[in-house]
């Protein structure tokens, strides 16, 4: 069996909008079972070039079995 994974990145200038989109993506994966998610995070790049990760933990079994 061949498996394939994709990394998706979407950029926003507004942190609030990025969090809204993340929540919608999680709904597509967990509530509607349209996506199989293994990880979801919002990454913020600060002006000094440093990064901050805001990651939600996802329970793996319900999404895979759904």
Helices and strands as residue ranges (DSSP letters): H 15-30, E 40-45, E 51-56, H 60-65
